């Protein structure tokens, strides 16, 4: 399975920045933040795997 960095390297950050009207550093930060699971989603995942009680 590809690492997060490998996947993000395939995202056209410059195009994302242009569409958002921000610089590339801000766009990369946004892409990385969007790729992180939210705590609620992560909790649901762990519960689905039965690693957390309901």
Residue pairs with C-beta under 8 A, 6 or more apart in sequence:
4 32
4 35
7 35
8 28
8 31
8 32
8 35
11 31
13 24
13 27
13 28
13 31
14 24
14 27
16 27
16 30
16 31
17 23
17 24
17 26
17 27
20 26
20 27
20 30
22 30
37 45
43 52
46 52
47 53
47 54
